[in-house]
Each structure stands twice: as C-alpha cells, then as structure tokens.
Amino acid sequence: MDLSELLRNEGIAPDAIARAVRHAERDRIPLAKIVVEHDLMSDDALADLVAREFGTAVVDVDLGEVDRESVKLFTPADTRRHLFIPIAPDPSNQVLRVAFANPLDPDALAFARDTSGLSVQPLVATVAGVLSAIDRAYQDHDTRVVNRPLASESTQQIRHRDPQTSPLHRLDDEVSAEQRHEALLLALIEAGVITRQDYLEAVKRLLRRR
C-alpha cells in the first residue's frame, strides 16, 4: 500500500490527495511533506499512521545523535529529496537503520539501500524531525560519500507519543543521557529492531562509561 492509498483509507478527500500527488510529482517534493504542509494530516498523526501500516516504530530523531559514518554515505540533497536520515548500522554492519518520513515510498527505500550498499531497516519519523536531523547532521560534518564499514550504536532520543498509536514512551527533559540511551534500547527491543543480546551488550558498554 502506498501513502496516497493509506490516506484515502483514513478518509482524506480523494481530490485533496490527488492535488497533493500532482504537486509532489510536479515539483519533485516527497508526498509526506506535501501532506503535512497542506494540512491534510498533522505531522505526528501521519508518522503514527505510517508506522502502524509499516509495522515499525516512530522515533524522534530531531534531538538525538546519528552515526557520523552512516551520515557520510549520503549527501544532504539525497536525504532531503527522499526525506530520510540514517541512524546507525546494526552490530553486524550489514543492516543500516534509517528513519524515513515515508518508508512506504519504494524509491526512497531503494535509494537508501543501493547507495549505502547495505540492507535497510526502516523506522518512521515525522517530517519535521527528519528535516531537523538532516540540518544538524550535515551542518559540520564532512559530507563526502564514502564506502567503508560502519560501526556504532544508535543514540537517538525517543519521546512518548499517544499510547494508542505508538509503542514508545516520551522521556522528561531532566533525565540523564544514560537513561535516554537505555530507554532507546528498550524501545527498539519492543519494536523488534534489535535483539535482547544486542541490548545487553549495549548496556554493558553504557555501564563501563559511568
């Protein structure tokens, strides 16, 4: 199912969806961005809707950190054109975790996979979250495209959304960085993104830092 069909099933007016699709195709703008900008659906509601359909988690990437080597695999223009931000590879370095505004877009998925040379594990983020993460990730990084092994654990922060539509929990601003990291790891286990063994290894690393 693509995004336009998903919106129709949610009761969005077909003519409004058709206009948004034409606008996206004409100006080469991601449909998810048009949907939010034209107020067809709020950013948070769209992210939760897509995540439920795709069977994955909604992550907040606008405040957290992403793996620098993963970022270097793509140019800022690449990530803006397809509205995604690479987060980090899995421990095997064979699968890249990527947050998309619309992982239902096969072109975006194929581009991330083919450009990185890795399998892609899609997560969902809001349009605003992805754009903010892109701005921050590329503002002071060398953005040359490189091809080399990746190694890092994701450290993006996760915040609570409506418990009826998201498996994640929002953290208070006062909690420590270690608590945020631990919450992230637990949420990724709940979403089936990482295994419990991955979690235990990551917790050991966190404990060694204290």
N, C-alpha and C positions, 0 to 999 in steps of 0.2 A: 504494500500500500504506500502511495506517495503522499506528500504533505497536503496537496490540494484535496485528495480524496478523504484524508483524515479530517480536514476542516469541514468538508461537506457533511460528514457523518456527525460532526459536532453541531450542526445546524447553522453554520455560517452561510449567508446568502450566496447562491451559486454565481450570480452576476458579479458580486464583490470579489469572489475568489477568481473568477475569470479575468477581471481587470487587474488583479494583483499578479496573476500568472503572466499576462501580457506585459505588464510593466517590468517584471523580473527578467523576462526573456529579451525584451527590447533593450533594456539598459544594462543587462548582464549583472544584475544585483540578486543575491540569494533571496529566494522566496520568503524564507523565515524573517528576514529583515524587513521586507515589504509588509508582511502581515502585521508585524509589531508597529511599524511606522504609520501604517494606515488604520491602526486601532481596530483591526479585525479580531484581535485577541491580545490580551496583555502578555508581556514577556514571560512572566512566571507561569501563567496558565499554559502558554504554548510549550514551554520547556517540560512541564509536568505531563501534558498530553502526549508529546512525542516520546518521552521516557517510558510512559506506560505502554505505548504501542510497540516500542523497540525492545522493551523488557530489560532496561538498564537503569542506571542511577542518574539523578540530577546532581551535578557537582557545582559548587561555587568556585570559579577559577579567577574571579576578578581581584581577590585579595591574596591568594596564595602564591606559592612559588612553583615554577615549572622547571623541568630539567633543561639545563642550558644546551647540552649536546643535542637533545631532541629538537629544540628550537632551531638550531643551525641547519637542520635538514630542509627547512622551508624558508622562502623569502616572506617578508611581511605582506607583499602583494598576493602571494599564494594563499596565505591564511585568511586574508580579508576576502578574497574572491570566493573562497569556499566556506568561510565562517567556521573555522576550527582552530584549536590551539593544541599542539602536542603537549602532553603532560610528562610522561616518563615511560621507559620500557619496563617490561616485566623482568623478573630476575633472570630469565633465560636469555634476555637480549634479543629475542626473536619476535616479540609482540610489542607493538607500540600502543600505549593508551592515549587516546585522542578524544578531547571534548569537542563535540560538534553542536552547533545550534540546530542542525537538522541532519542527523545520521540517516534519515530516510532518503537522502539525496545520493543516488548511486555514483554520480560523477565525483562528488566530494570524497566519498569513501574510496573510490578507485584511485583518485589523485593522491590521497594520503598514503595509500598502500604502495602505489607504483613509485612515487617519489622517494619515499623512505626506504623502499626495498624490504620492508618488514610487514608481517601480518598486522592488522589494525584491530584493536579492541575499542569500539566506540562507547563513549559516555555522552551525556547530554548536559549542556549548559545554556544559560539564557543568551540571547543575542548581545545584550549589554555586557554580560560577563565575559563573553568571548572577545568582544572588541576591546574592553578594558585590559584583559590579559594580553592581547596582542600588543597594545600600546606599551604596556610595561615590559613585556618580554623582549621587545626589539629596540627599546629606547637607548640601551647602552651595551647591547651585545653585538659581537661580530656576526653578521647575518649571511656570510658566505655559505653556500650549500656544500656540505661535507658528507663523506661516506666513510664512517668509521663506527666501531662497536659502541653501543650505548650502555651506560651503567649508572643507574640512580633509582631511588625510590621516590614516588610522588609525594610532595609535601603540600599539596593544595589544601586550603581550609574548606570545611564543609559546614554549611549552616542549615538550620531547620526550615523545612517547607511544610505546607499543610500536611499533617499526618495521614490524611485520607488519600493523598496523591503522591507521596514521596517517602522512601524508606530512611531518609537521612534526618539528622537532628541538628538544629541550629545551636551554636555554642555562644555563650556570653562573651563579650569583648574582653572580660577580665581574666579569662583562663590563660594558662601558660602555653608556650609554643609546644612543649612536650605533650600536654593534654590535647591540643588540637591535632597533633600528629597521631596520637593514639586513637582519637575519635575517628579520624580519617580512615585508619587501617581497619577499625571495627566496622565502619560503614561499608568499606569496599568488600569485606568478607560477606556482610549481609547481602550485598548486591551480586555476589558471585564473581567479583572482579579478581580477587586474589584468594589463595588458599589459606587455611589456618597455619600451615607451616611457614608460608611467606610472612604472615603476621608475627609469629613467634620470633622469627629471625630479625624482623624489623624492630620489635620491642627490645630484643637483646641489644641491638645497636643503639637504641634510644637510651637504655639504661647505662650503657658504657659512657655516654656523653655527660651524664649527670655528675 
